[in-house]
C-alpha cells in the first residue's frame, strides 16, 4: 500500500466522523458551549475544516475551497476572510454559529474532495518536498499532511465529546 492510500483512508475517516458528529443536532446544540470558554461543535468542525482547507490548498498550490467556492459567504461569519480559528479567544469562538449541521458537513465534503484529489496525484517523491521553511527543520509535505490529519482527528473527537455532553445533559 502506498502512503497516499493510507492518507486517503485516514482523511476519509475524518469525513465519516464529521458527519456522525453533526447529524441530527439542532442549531442550539451545534452552537452550545459546555463552558463559557469552551468550543462548540460548530466551532470545532468549522475550525478543523478551515485548517485542512488552508493547509492543503497552500501545500498543493490550490485556491482555498472556503474562498473559491463561496463558503465564506454561505457561512456569513463576522471574521476575517482567511481566518482559520487558530488562536481564537472565547469571544471569537462565539462568532462561529451555524443554523445547520448540513452546512458544516457540506463544507467539509467540499474540502475533503479537494484533499483527496490532491492526494491521489502524489508520488512517493512528493512527500519529501519542503512546504514551509519557517520551521527548523523545514516542514515536508509528509509532515504537513500528518500534522493536519492529527489536528483534525483531535478536533473531531472533541466535537463528538461535546455532542455526548449535550446528549447526556438532555436526558
GROMACS elastic network, one bead per residue, 0.5 to 0.9 nm:
[ bonds ]
;  ai    aj funct       b0    kb
    1     4     6  0.83089   500
    1     5     6  0.64578   500
    1     6     6  0.72974   500
    2     5     6  0.53391   500
    2     6     6  0.67864   500
    2     7     6  0.89780   500
    2   123     6  0.88926   500
    2   124     6  0.78987   500
    3     6     6  0.51609   500
    3     7     6  0.63450   500
    3     8     6  0.86732   500
    3   123     6  0.89991   500
    3   124     6  0.75368   500
    3   127     6  0.89681   500
    4     7     6  0.50027   500
    4     8     6  0.60677   500
    4     9     6  0.85975   500
    4   119     6  0.59201   500
    4   120     6  0.67130   500
    4   121     6  0.86704   500
    4   122     6  0.68493   500
    4   123     6  0.79485   500
    4   124     6  0.81685   500
    5     9     6  0.62323   500
    5    10     6  0.85988   500
    5   119     6  0.81351   500
    5   120     6  0.77856   500
    6     9     6  0.51613   500
    6    10     6  0.61818   500
    6    11     6  0.86887   500
    7    11     6  0.60161   500
    7    12     6  0.83412   500
    7   116     6  0.88266   500
    7   119     6  0.76129   500
    7   145     6  0.80345   500
    7   146     6  0.81353   500
    7   149     6  0.83183   500
    8    11     6  0.53015   500
    8    12     6  0.60692   500
    8    13     6  0.87111   500
    8   115     6  0.85174   500
    8   116     6  0.62432   500
    8   119     6  0.68350   500
    8   120     6  0.78323   500
    9    12     6  0.50895   500
    9    13     6  0.64089   500
   10    13     6  0.51682   500
   10    14     6  0.67657   500
   10   149     6  0.74911   500
   11    14     6  0.51451   500
   11    15     6  0.65882   500
   11    16     6  0.89447   500
   11   112     6  0.74943   500
   11   115     6  0.83026   500
   11   116     6  0.80124   500
   11   149     6  0.67533   500
   11   152     6  0.87430   500
   11   153     6  0.88667   500
   12    15     6  0.50168   500
   12    16     6  0.63953   500
   12    17     6  0.87680   500
   12   112     6  0.77338   500
   12   116     6  0.85815   500
   13    16     6  0.50503   500
   13    17     6  0.62687   500
   13    18     6  0.86111   500
   13   153     6  0.87089   500
   14    17     6  0.51084   500
   14    18     6  0.60793   500
   14    19     6  0.86765   500
   14   149     6  0.82325   500
   14   152     6  0.70360   500
   14   153     6  0.63498   500
   14   156     6  0.71579   500
   15    18     6  0.51148   500
   15    19     6  0.63625   500
   15    20     6  0.86696   500
   15   105     6  0.80597   500
   15   108     6  0.71078   500
   15   109     6  0.70608   500
   15   112     6  0.72045   500
   16    19     6  0.53519   500
   16    20     6  0.62225   500
   16    21     6  0.86324   500
   17    21     6  0.59114   500
   17    22     6  0.86308   500
   17   153     6  0.87476   500
   17   156     6  0.66245   500
   17   157     6  0.80638   500
   17   160     6  0.80484   500
   18    21     6  0.52119   500
   18    22     6  0.63616   500
   18    23     6  0.84161   500
   18    45     6  0.69662   500
   18   104     6  0.83132   500
   18   105     6  0.64600   500
   18   108     6  0.77355   500
   18   156     6  0.63294   500
   18   159     6  0.85132   500
   18   160     6  0.84990   500
   19    22     6  0.55528   500
   19    23     6  0.57936   500
   19   101     6  0.82199   500
   19   102     6  0.85173   500
   19   104     6  0.86677   500
   19   105     6  0.58659   500
   19   108     6  0.89348   500
   20    23     6  0.53978   500
   20    24     6  0.87233   500
   20   160     6  0.82441   500
   21    24     6  0.84831   500
   21    25     6  0.81737   500
   21    41     6  0.80716   500
   21    45     6  0.88904   500
   21   101     6  0.87457   500
   21   156     6  0.76666   500
   21   157     6  0.87969   500
   21   159     6  0.67803   500
   21   160     6  0.53351   500
   21   161     6  0.89576   500
   21   163     6  0.68661   500
   22    25     6  0.56767   500
   22    26     6  0.88303   500
   22    30     6  0.72652   500
   22    41     6  0.75530   500
   22    42     6  0.83089   500
   22    45     6  0.85123   500
   22   100     6  0.84416   500
   22   101     6  0.50121   500
   22   102     6  0.77108   500
   22   104     6  0.77461   500
   22   105     6  0.73807   500
   22   159     6  0.85726   500
   22   160     6  0.83841   500
   22   163     6  0.81673   500
   23    26     6  0.89648   500
   23   101     6  0.63151   500
   23   102     6  0.78325   500
   23   105     6  0.87159   500
   24   101     6  0.74750   500
   25    28     6  0.78845   500
   25    29     6  0.56916   500
   25    30     6  0.60003   500
   25   100     6  0.78246   500
   25   101     6  0.66678   500
   25   163     6  0.82416   500
   26    29     6  0.51272   500
   26    30     6  0.61249   500
   26    31     6  0.85994   500
   26    99     6  0.77873   500
   26   100     6  0.70411   500
   26   101     6  0.78153   500
   27    30     6  0.50270   500
   27    31     6  0.61323   500
   27    32     6  0.83885   500
   27    42     6  0.89602   500
   27    97     6  0.82553   500
   27    98     6  0.65719   500
   27   100     6  0.58412   500
   27   101     6  0.77119   500
   28    31     6  0.53541   500
   28    32     6  0.58458   500
   28    99     6  0.82825   500
   29    32     6  0.50841   500
   29    33     6  0.84672   500
   29    40     6  0.83115   500
   29    41     6  0.77586   500
   29    42     6  0.88095   500
   29   163     6  0.76102   500
   29   166     6  0.69204   500
   29   167     6  0.88690   500
   30    33     6  0.86490   500
   30    40     6  0.64886   500
   30    41     6  0.51677   500
   30    42     6  0.51913   500
   30    43     6  0.85191   500
   30    97     6  0.78210   500
   30    98     6  0.72296   500
   30    99     6  0.79548   500
   30   100     6  0.76895   500
   30   101     6  0.71909   500
   30   163     6  0.81288   500
   31    39     6  0.87062   500
   31    40     6  0.53280   500
   31    41     6  0.63693   500
   31    42     6  0.56142   500
   31    43     6  0.76645   500
   31    94     6  0.81864   500
   31    96     6  0.78900   500
   31    97     6  0.57192   500
   31    98     6  0.69631   500
   31    99     6  0.84949   500
   32    35     6  0.87566   500
   32    39     6  0.82401   500
   32    40     6  0.54604   500
   32    41     6  0.74029   500
   32    42     6  0.83948   500
   32   162     6  0.87351   500
   32   166     6  0.81244   500
   33    36     6  0.63881   500
   33    37     6  0.76445   500
   33    38     6  0.55789   500
   33    39     6  0.56928   500
   33    41     6  0.79402   500
   33    94     6  0.86894   500
   33   162     6  0.80312   500
   34    37     6  0.83449   500
   34    38     6  0.61466   500
   34    39     6  0.76968   500
   34    40     6  0.75397   500
   34   162     6  0.72257   500
   34   165     6  0.77029   500
   34   166     6  0.77879   500
   35    38     6  0.50428   500
   35    39     6  0.80896   500
   36    39     6  0.84514   500
   36    90     6  0.72784   500
   37    89     6  0.80715   500
   37    90     6  0.51359   500
   37    91     6  0.84225   500
   37    93     6  0.84481   500
   38    90     6  0.72625   500
   38    93     6  0.84020   500
   39    42     6  0.80875   500
   39    43     6  0.61010   500
   39    44     6  0.64373   500
   39    90     6  0.78620   500
   39    93     6  0.65756   500
   39    94     6  0.82692   500
   39   158     6  0.88041   500
   39   159     6  0.83157   500
   39   162     6  0.84101   500
   40    43     6  0.51704   500
   40    44     6  0.61844   500
   40    45     6  0.86223   500
   40    93     6  0.78393   500
   40    94     6  0.82903   500
   40    96     6  0.85575   500
   40    97     6  0.87026   500
   40   159     6  0.71971   500
   40   162     6  0.71564   500
   40   163     6  0.88929   500
   41    44     6  0.51623   500
   41    45     6  0.61003   500
   41    46     6  0.83409   500
   41   156     6  0.85752   500
   41   158     6  0.80801   500
   41   160     6  0.76503   500
   41   161     6  0.89843   500
   41   162     6  0.65163   500
   41   163     6  0.69699   500
   42    45     6  0.54760   500
   42    46     6  0.59380   500
   42    47     6  0.83541   500
   42    96     6  0.66659   500
   42    97     6  0.62737   500
   42    98     6  0.65212   500
   42   101     6  0.79074   500
   42   104     6  0.73805   500
   42   159     6  0.81298   500
   43    46     6  0.50918   500
   43    47     6  0.57956   500
   43    48     6  0.84705   500
   43    85     6  0.80956   500
   43    93     6  0.63264   500
   43    94     6  0.80825   500
   43    95     6  0.86394   500
   43    96     6  0.55445   500
   43    97     6  0.72736   500
   43    98     6  0.89045   500
   43   159     6  0.86758   500
   44    47     6  0.51448   500
   44    48     6  0.61258   500
   44    49     6  0.85023   500
   44    85     6  0.89578   500
   44   155     6  0.58201   500
   44   156     6  0.69256   500
   44   158     6  0.74515   500
   44   159     6  0.59276   500
   45    48     6  0.53044   500
   45    49     6  0.61260   500
   45    50     6  0.85069   500
   45   104     6  0.67395   500
   45   105     6  0.82959   500
   45   108     6  0.81636   500
   45   152     6  0.85621   500
   45   155     6  0.71124   500
   45   156     6  0.65073   500
   45   159     6  0.69679   500
   46    49     6  0.52327   500
   46    50     6  0.60444   500
   46    51     6  0.86408   500
   46    84     6  0.82285   500
   46    85     6  0.82789   500
   46    96     6  0.78197   500
   46   104     6  0.64430   500
   46   107     6  0.83959   500
   46   108     6  0.81043   500
   47    51     6  0.60865   500
   47    52     6  0.85415   500
   47    84     6  0.58205   500
   47    85     6  0.54797   500
   47    86     6  0.77724   500
   47   152     6  0.86725   500
   47   155     6  0.81816   500
   48    51     6  0.52014   500
   48    52     6  0.62226   500
   48    53     6  0.85370   500
   48    84     6  0.82303   500
   48    85     6  0.86550   500
   48   108     6  0.87770   500
   48   148     6  0.84190   500
   48   151     6  0.70890   500
   48   152     6  0.50970   500
   48   153     6  0.84686   500
   48   154     6  0.89147   500
   48   155     6  0.62892   500
   48   156     6  0.74654   500
   49    52     6  0.51323   500
   49    53     6  0.59719   500
   49    54     6  0.84595   500
   49    84     6  0.84076   500
   49   104     6  0.84917   500
   49   107     6  0.75597   500
   49   108     6  0.56678   500
   49   111     6  0.70607   500
   49   112     6  0.86175   500
   49   152     6  0.76021   500
   50    54     6  0.59065   500
   50    55     6  0.83776   500
   50    64     6  0.88200   500
   50    66     6  0.74755   500
   50    82     6  0.87402   500
   50    83     6  0.79089   500
   50    84     6  0.50509   500
   50    85     6  0.76737   500
   50   108     6  0.86012   500
   50   111     6  0.85252   500
   51    54     6  0.51557   500
   51    55     6  0.58859   500
   51    56     6  0.81907   500
   51    84     6  0.57657   500
   51    85     6  0.80469   500
   51    86     6  0.82874   500
   51   148     6  0.71530   500
   51   151     6  0.84179   500
   51   152     6  0.80414   500
   52    55     6  0.53705   500
   52    56     6  0.57463   500
   52    57     6  0.80289   500
   52   111     6  0.73407   500
   52   112     6  0.84288   500
   52   115     6  0.81004   500
   52   145     6  0.89369   500
   52   148     6  0.60289   500
   52   149     6  0.80529   500
   52   151     6  0.88396   500
   52   152     6  0.75042   500
   53    56     6  0.55961   500
   53    57     6  0.58597   500
   53    58     6  0.83732   500
   53    63     6  0.88586   500
   53    64     6  0.57366   500
   53    65     6  0.64248   500
   53    66     6  0.72092   500
   53    84     6  0.89326   500
   53   108     6  0.86920   500
   53   111     6  0.57148   500
   53   112     6  0.83224   500
   53   114     6  0.83551   500
   53   115     6  0.78794   500
   54    57     6  0.54062   500
   54    58     6  0.60998   500
   54    59     6  0.87072   500
   54    63     6  0.85527   500
   54    64     6  0.59272   500
   54    65     6  0.84080   500
   54    66     6  0.84428   500
   54    82     6  0.82429   500
   54    84     6  0.74997   500
   55    58     6  0.51278   500
   55    59     6  0.61800   500
   55    60     6  0.85259   500
   55    64     6  0.88087   500
   55   144     6  0.77128   500
   55   145     6  0.83785   500
   55   148     6  0.73793   500
   56    59     6  0.50989   500
   56    60     6  0.59240   500
   56    61     6  0.82907   500
   56    62     6  0.80134   500
   56    64     6  0.83503   500
   56   114     6  0.85184   500
   56   115     6  0.65823   500
   56   118     6  0.83131   500
   56   144     6  0.82813   500
   56   145     6  0.75128   500
   56   148     6  0.82365   500
   57    60     6  0.50984   500
   57    61     6  0.57403   500
   57    63     6  0.57646   500
   57    64     6  0.54637   500
   57    65     6  0.80681   500
   57   114     6  0.82910   500
   57   115     6  0.80747   500
   57   118     6  0.89732   500
   58    61     6  0.52072   500
   58    62     6  0.63486   500
   58    63     6  0.76934   500
   58    64     6  0.79216   500
   58   131     6  0.82465   500
   59    62     6  0.78156   500
   59   131     6  0.58868   500
   59   132     6  0.84855   500
   59   141     6  0.69663   500
   59   144     6  0.81118   500
   59   145     6  0.88938   500
   60    63     6  0.88080   500
   60   115     6  0.89843   500
   60   118     6  0.68821   500
   62    65     6  0.87243   500
   62   114     6  0.89853   500
   63    66     6  0.84684   500
   63    67     6  0.73741   500
   63    68     6  0.61702   500
   64    67     6  0.55957   500
   64    68     6  0.59853   500
   64    69     6  0.81598   500
   64   111     6  0.82928   500
   65    68     6  0.50502   500
   65    69     6  0.53177   500
   65    70     6  0.75743   500
   65    71     6  0.71812   500
   65    72     6  0.89941   500
   65   107     6  0.82754   500
   65   110     6  0.69713   500
   65   111     6  0.61023   500
   65   114     6  0.78042   500
   66    69     6  0.60593   500
   66    70     6  0.61180   500
   66    72     6  0.54405   500
   66    73     6  0.86825   500
   66    81     6  0.86600   500
   66    82     6  0.82965   500
   66   107     6  0.78836   500
   66   110     6  0.89852   500
   66   111     6  0.81765   500
   67    70     6  0.53394   500
   67    71     6  0.62963   500
   67    72     6  0.59220   500
   67    73     6  0.83342   500
   67    81     6  0.77461   500
   67    82     6  0.80992   500
   68    71     6  0.78710   500
   68    72     6  0.89222   500
   69    72     6  0.82432   500
   69   110     6  0.86798   500
   70    73     6  0.54496   500
   70    74     6  0.64646   500
   70    75     6  0.89116   500
   71    75     6  0.61080   500
   71    76     6  0.83741   500
   71   107     6  0.69212   500
   72    75     6  0.54431   500
   72    76     6  0.61340   500
   72    77     6  0.74014   500
   72    81     6  0.68224   500
   72    82     6  0.87695   500
   73    77     6  0.79290   500
   74    77     6  0.86519   500
   74   103     6  0.82335   500
   75    96     6  0.85997   500
   75    97     6  0.83636   500
   75    98     6  0.71109   500
   75   103     6  0.77965   500
   75   104     6  0.89666   500
   76    79     6  0.85471   500
   77    80     6  0.83663   500
   77    81     6  0.87705   500
   77    95     6  0.65738   500
   77    96     6  0.63261   500
   77    97     6  0.76424   500
   77    98     6  0.89691   500
   78    81     6  0.89127   500
   78    92     6  0.88489   500
   78    95     6  0.64316   500
   78    96     6  0.80951   500
   79    82     6  0.82704   500
   79    83     6  0.65224   500
   79    92     6  0.79510   500
   79    95     6  0.75742   500
   79    96     6  0.85585   500
   80    83     6  0.53187   500
   81    84     6  0.88824   500
   83    86     6  0.75841   500
   84    87     6  0.89360   500
   84    88     6  0.88910   500
   85    88     6  0.53572   500
   85    89     6  0.89969   500
   85    92     6  0.80922   500
   85    93     6  0.76566   500
   88    91     6  0.77441   500
   88    92     6  0.55103   500
   88    93     6  0.60331   500
   89    92     6  0.52399   500
   89    93     6  0.62422   500
   89    94     6  0.87007   500
   90    94     6  0.62522   500
   90    95     6  0.89501   500
   91    94     6  0.51268   500
   91    95     6  0.68114   500
   92    95     6  0.51686   500
   92    96     6  0.72491   500
   93    96     6  0.56787   500
   93    97     6  0.85623   500
   94    97     6  0.69276   500
   98   101     6  0.74868   500
   98   103     6  0.74383   500
   98   104     6  0.78833   500
   99   102     6  0.87126   500
   99   103     6  0.78291   500
  100   103     6  0.56089   500
  100   104     6  0.72243   500
  101   104     6  0.52067   500
  101   105     6  0.61959   500
  101   106     6  0.84430   500
  102   105     6  0.50943   500
  102   106     6  0.57385   500
  102   107     6  0.82986   500
  103   106     6  0.52705   500
  103   107     6  0.61380   500
  103   108     6  0.85621   500
  104   107     6  0.52962   500
  104   108     6  0.61831   500
  104   109     6  0.86245   500
  105   109     6  0.60080   500
  105   110     6  0.86440   500
  106   110     6  0.62815   500
  106   111     6  0.87069   500
  107   110     6  0.51748   500
  107   111     6  0.63603   500
  107   112     6  0.85028   500
  108   111     6  0.51274   500
  108   112     6  0.58939   500
  108   113     6  0.85233   500
  109   113     6  0.60587   500
  109   114     6  0.86843   500
  110   113     6  0.51762   500
  110   114     6  0.65088   500
  110   115     6  0.87073   500
  111   114     6  0.51869   500
  111   115     6  0.61067   500
  111   116     6  0.86441   500
  112   116     6  0.60587   500
  112   117     6  0.84463   500
  113   116     6  0.52709   500
  113   117     6  0.61109   500
  113   118     6  0.86349   500
  114   117     6  0.51083   500
  114   118     6  0.62528   500
  114   119     6  0.86736   500
  115   118     6  0.52007   500
  115   119     6  0.61545   500
  115   120     6  0.86501   500
  116   120     6  0.59834   500
  116   121     6  0.87161   500
  117   120     6  0.53897   500
  117   121     6  0.68023   500
  118   121     6  0.55314   500
  118   122     6  0.68852   500
  119   122     6  0.54165   500
  119   123     6  0.88617   500
  120   123     6  0.85860   500
  122   125     6  0.80755   500
  122   126     6  0.60027   500
  122   127     6  0.76836   500
  123   126     6  0.52787   500
  123   127     6  0.72726   500
  124   127     6  0.58268   500
  124   128     6  0.78271   500
  125   128     6  0.57405   500
  125   129     6  0.74123   500
  126   129     6  0.54792   500
  126   140     6  0.89881   500
  126   141     6  0.71239   500
  126   142     6  0.82021   500
  127   130     6  0.84212   500
  127   140     6  0.66070   500
  127   143     6  0.81635   500
  127   145     6  0.89076   500
  128   140     6  0.55174   500
  128   141     6  0.61706   500
  128   142     6  0.65842   500
  128   143     6  0.88827   500
  129   139     6  0.83945   500
  129   140     6  0.53139   500
  129   141     6  0.56221   500
  129   142     6  0.80648   500
  130   133     6  0.69675   500
  130   138     6  0.64103   500
  130   139     6  0.55996   500
  130   141     6  0.61155   500
  130   142     6  0.89959   500
  131   138     6  0.76465   500
  131   139     6  0.58095   500
  131   140     6  0.54940   500
  131   141     6  0.57284   500
  131   144     6  0.77238   500
  132   135     6  0.67947   500
  132   138     6  0.57950   500
  132   139     6  0.50233   500
  132   140     6  0.70814   500
  132   141     6  0.85036   500
  132   144     6  0.85978   500
  133   136     6  0.74420   500
  133   137     6  0.77062   500
  133   139     6  0.63847   500
  133   140     6  0.88870   500
  134   137     6  0.84835   500
  134   138     6  0.65231   500
  134   139     6  0.80713   500
  135   139     6  0.65079   500
  136   139     6  0.78192   500
  137   140     6  0.89961   500
  139   142     6  0.81376   500
  139   143     6  0.61118   500
  139   144     6  0.65096   500
  140   143     6  0.52417   500
  140   144     6  0.62655   500
  140   145     6  0.86875   500
  141   144     6  0.50424   500
  141   145     6  0.60988   500
  141   146     6  0.85982   500
  142   145     6  0.52672   500
  142   146     6  0.62862   500
  142   147     6  0.85313   500
  143   146     6  0.52223   500
  143   147     6  0.59580   500
  143   148     6  0.86539   500
  144   148     6  0.61975   500
  144   149     6  0.84992   500
  145   148     6  0.53137   500
  145   149     6  0.61696   500
  145   150     6  0.86448   500
  146   150     6  0.60208   500
  146   151     6  0.85441   500
  147   150     6  0.51274   500
  147   151     6  0.61772   500
  147   152     6  0.85565   500
  148   151     6  0.51211   500
  148   152     6  0.60111   500
  148   153     6  0.85065   500
  149   152     6  0.51965   500
  149   153     6  0.61099   500
  149   154     6  0.86036   500
  150   153     6  0.52411   500
  150   154     6  0.62258   500
  150   155     6  0.86969   500
  151   154     6  0.52423   500
  151   155     6  0.62569   500
  151   156     6  0.86804   500
  152   155     6  0.51634   500
  152   156     6  0.60428   500
  152   157     6  0.84242   500
  153   156     6  0.52811   500
  153   157     6  0.60838   500
  153   158     6  0.85674   500
  154   157     6  0.51949   500
  154   158     6  0.62270   500
  154   159     6  0.87430   500
  155   159     6  0.61243   500
  155   160     6  0.85580   500
  156   160     6  0.61668   500
  156   161     6  0.85657   500
  157   160     6  0.50633   500
  157   161     6  0.61904   500
  157   162     6  0.87075   500
  158   162     6  0.62590   500
  158   163     6  0.86044   500
  159   162     6  0.50725   500
  159   163     6  0.61740   500
  159   164     6  0.86280   500
  160   164     6  0.62208   500
  160   165     6  0.86988   500
  161   165     6  0.62588   500
  161   166     6  0.86777   500
  162   166     6  0.62257   500
  162   167     6  0.86211   500
  163   166     6  0.51450   500
  163   167     6  0.61942   500
  163   168     6  0.86123   500
  164   167     6  0.50514   500
  164   168     6  0.60541   500
  164   169     6  0.85345   500
  165   168     6  0.51376   500
  165   169     6  0.61559   500
  165   170     6  0.86339   500
  166   169     6  0.51551   500
  166   170     6  0.62372   500
  166   171     6  0.89006   500
  167   170     6  0.51201   500
  167   171     6  0.64811   500
  168   171     6  0.53943   500
